[in-house]
Amino acid sequence: MSRTVLVTGAAGFVGSAVVRKLSTQGDRVIAVDGLLGGLYPPDEKIQRFDAISSLPGVEAHRLDLRHDDLSVLPDDIDYVINEAAMPGLGLSWSDFELYSSCNLSSVARLMDQAKRWPLTKFVQISTSSVYGKNAVGDENMPTLPVSPYGVTKLAAENLAFAYMRDSDVPVTVLRYFSVYGPGQRPDMAYRKFISRALAGETIDIYGTGEQSRSNTFIDDCVAGTVSALDSARVGEVYNIAGSTERSLNEALAVISDLVGRPLDVRRHETARGDQDRTFGDTTKASQELGFVNSTSLEEGLEAQVLWQRDGGL
């Protein structure tokens, strides 16, 4: 039986990939995006939104969750995957209103609408940034965000769970760790590094480069997210992370090998609010969601280099 899944942030990096996966599976998908600017011009999102709008079973709505009328959405939605958010650390310091409205106020409005739907699951997408400087461990790590972005995403988690306790909205939270691969946003580190490496331009690094990440390849992230619809327990939080911890310098070395030239790297002071380490323990997601990391950093970066070399669309 076909199910109806609402995906917000549907023109984003992960959101669009989730929509494609659900369409392939035969689900009916309600794809919503406000196509906002912010970190980068919305042209790329607009192209992705146009592309997913023509997929089988996809019904696309351009809506800003912060103020548009959400009652225009179908009233028979079974599942929600709330990917919509304003991402990124740096801009969150200078435009807090943008982040609080996109990452918190929009969740409240979506939750108010969700109370009217016959929901089986509301999957709220969160981030390793809620853990703070050192996101190393399982879901019981202390949440100590060091950026306004992380603060708003943690608040969104708590708000979603408040609606669960008050109104029985069946909430599950997924915390993504450094998702990368074909389709990555142009403001993200690997996208910028690869773009400059292919062009032979200088790459700016903030910090020593020894800061590490447990990078999550896009296909693995999408598989874990979609499996959460059926398998995640209501009221629970799950880490979605890569299986190895690799430094920025190691990633740069891989990119250098893949593009076939040494990189011109210029180093700067550590960026405000940046994380030192992320290494998410995914035992819970593996056991309950069947989440697996099937793609190594070398394989994932190779796929991303090929995608960017081909034009990145």
RASUL-V203941 format. One record per residue. N is the residue number from 0. RES is the residue in one letter. NEAR is the number of other ideal C-beta (glycine too) atoms within 12 Angstrom. Layout:
BEGIN
N & RES & NEAR
N & RES & NEAR
END
This chain:
BEGIN
0 & M & 7
1 & S & 16
2 & R & 26
3 & T & 30
4 & V & 44
5 & L & 47
6 & V & 48
7 & T & 49
8 & G & 45
9 & A & 46
10 & A & 40
11 & G & 46
12 & F & 43
13 & V & 47
14 & G & 45
15 & S & 43
16 & A & 40
17 & V & 50
18 & V & 45
19 & R & 33
20 & K & 33
21 & L & 39
22 & S & 31
23 & T & 19
24 & Q & 23
25 & G & 17
26 & D & 32
27 & R & 26
28 & V & 41
29 & I & 37
30 & A & 46
31 & V & 43
32 & D & 41
33 & G & 34
34 & L & 33
35 & L & 33
36 & G & 19
37 & G & 29
38 & L & 30
39 & Y & 24
40 & P & 15
41 & P & 22
42 & D & 16
43 & E & 28
44 & K & 34
45 & I & 25
46 & Q & 21
47 & R & 34
48 & F & 32
49 & D & 23
50 & A & 23
51 & I & 37
52 & S & 28
53 & S & 17
54 & L & 29
55 & P & 18
56 & G & 26
57 & V & 35
58 & E & 30
59 & A & 31
60 & H & 31
61 & R & 23
62 & L & 32
63 & D & 25
64 & L & 40
65 & R & 27
66 & H & 15
67 & D & 23
68 & D & 13
69 & L & 32
70 & S & 14
71 & V & 14
72 & L & 28
73 & P & 23
74 & D & 18
75 & D & 19
76 & I & 35
77 & D & 29
78 & Y & 37
79 & V & 47
80 & I & 51
81 & N & 51
82 & E & 45
83 & A & 44
84 & A & 45
85 & M & 41
86 & P & 39
87 & G & 35
88 & L & 34
89 & G & 24
90 & L & 26
91 & S & 36
92 & W & 21
93 & S & 18
94 & D & 22
95 & F & 20
96 & E & 18
97 & L & 27
98 & Y & 37
99 & S & 25
100 & S & 27
101 & C & 42
102 & N & 48
103 & L & 36
104 & S & 26
105 & S & 39
106 & V & 43
107 & A & 30
108 & R & 31
109 & L & 46
110 & M & 36
111 & D & 21
112 & Q & 33
113 & A & 37
114 & K & 24
115 & R & 18
116 & W & 30
117 & P & 20
118 & L & 34
119 & T & 27
120 & K & 38
121 & F & 43
122 & V & 49
123 & Q & 50
124 & I & 45
125 & S & 44
126 & T & 45
127 & S & 50
128 & S & 40
129 & V & 39
130 & Y & 39
131 & G & 29
132 & K & 28
133 & N & 24
134 & A & 39
135 & V & 24
136 & G & 26
137 & D & 24
138 & E & 32
139 & N & 14
140 & M & 26
141 & P & 16
142 & T & 27
143 & L & 18
144 & P & 33
145 & V & 27
146 & S & 33
147 & P & 30
148 & Y & 41
149 & G & 36
150 & V & 29
151 & T & 38
152 & K & 42
153 & L & 33
154 & A & 29
155 & A & 44
156 & E & 40
157 & N & 26
158 & L & 33
159 & A & 40
160 & F & 28
161 & A & 21
162 & Y & 31
163 & M & 27
164 & R & 16
165 & D & 15
166 & S & 22
167 & D & 20
168 & V & 36
169 & P & 32
170 & V & 42
171 & T & 42
172 & V & 41
173 & L & 50
174 & R & 46
175 & Y & 51
176 & F & 45
177 & S & 44
178 & V & 46
179 & Y & 45
180 & G & 37
181 & P & 35
182 & G & 38
183 & Q & 38
184 & R & 36
185 & P & 28
186 & D & 24
187 & M & 31
188 & A & 37
189 & Y & 42
190 & R & 32
191 & K & 31
192 & F & 38
193 & I & 38
194 & S & 29
195 & R & 27
196 & A & 34
197 & L & 27
198 & A & 17
199 & G & 15
200 & E & 18
201 & T & 17
202 & I & 33
203 & D & 22
204 & I & 29
205 & Y & 24
206 & G & 25
207 & T & 18
208 & G & 28
209 & E & 19
210 & Q & 30
211 & S & 33
212 & R & 39
213 & S & 39
214 & N & 43
215 & T & 47
216 & F & 41
217 & I & 42
218 & D & 29
219 & D & 41
220 & C & 49
221 & V & 40
222 & A & 32
223 & G & 46
224 & T & 47
225 & V & 38
226 & S & 31
227 & A & 43
228 & L & 35
229 & D & 22
230 & S & 26
231 & A & 35
232 & R & 22
233 & V & 26
234 & G & 23
235 & E & 29
236 & V & 40
237 & Y & 40
238 & N & 44
239 & I & 48
240 & A & 46
241 & G & 41
242 & S & 28
243 & T & 27
244 & E & 29
245 & R & 34
246 & S & 25
247 & L & 38
248 & N & 23
249 & E & 23
250 & A & 42
251 & L & 34
252 & A & 22
253 & V & 29
254 & I & 39
255 & S & 25
256 & D & 19
257 & L & 29
258 & V & 29
259 & G & 13
260 & R & 16
261 & P & 14
262 & L & 31
263 & D & 19
264 & V & 25
265 & R & 14
266 & R & 20
267 & H & 16
268 & E & 12
269 & T & 21
270 & A & 24
271 & R & 21
272 & G & 26
273 & D & 35
274 & Q & 38
275 & D & 26
276 & R & 28
277 & T & 40
278 & F & 31
279 & G & 48
280 & D & 30
281 & T & 35
282 & T & 18
283 & K & 30
284 & A & 40
285 & S & 25
286 & Q & 19
287 & E & 25
288 & L & 32
289 & G & 22
290 & F & 37
291 & V & 22
292 & N & 30
293 & S & 20
294 & T & 28
295 & S & 22
296 & L & 36
297 & E & 21
298 & E & 25
299 & G & 39
300 & L & 38
301 & E & 25
302 & A & 27
303 & Q & 42
304 & V & 32
305 & L & 19
306 & W & 26
307 & Q & 32
308 & R & 20
309 & D & 13
310 & G & 12
311 & G & 25
312 & L & 17
END
